[in-house]
Amino acid sequence: MAIAHALVEEKPSLTGPEVRFIRKLLELTQTQLAALLGVEDQSVRRWEKLARVPKQADHGLRLVFRDLTHNTRKPLSDLVRQIDAAGAREPRAVRYRFRPRAKERWQPQDRHAVV
């Protein structure tokens, strides 16, 4: 239980195996968790295989965990702020344009974007 609390309260983003760990700790099936979150059970199956869970699923799982365990260490607003700050550090998609006469033919359209 202590590990799950640390994941939910401190970690900025959850991985698929962590989602599975939390779900099993709560003694929920994939179908039951999907029903609590209002999604298809296929979504939960897919999340458990990902390296990084989608942001909305991450928020939802944290809220379900907090609700079912009735144990919170951080105010919800702090938790959401922490998750949002982690999402802001994610790299953005970069679009390239082809310039046949340039030294480097493929150049990012936005020079400040992360490659």
PyMOL commands that set and color helices and strands:
alter all, ss='L'
color gray80, all
select helices_A, chain A and resi 2-10+16-25+30-37+41-47+55-69+76-88
alter helices_A, ss='H'
color red, helices_A
select strands_A, chain A and resi 96-98+106-108
alter strands_A, ss='S'
color yellow, strands_A
deselect
rebuild
show_as cartoon
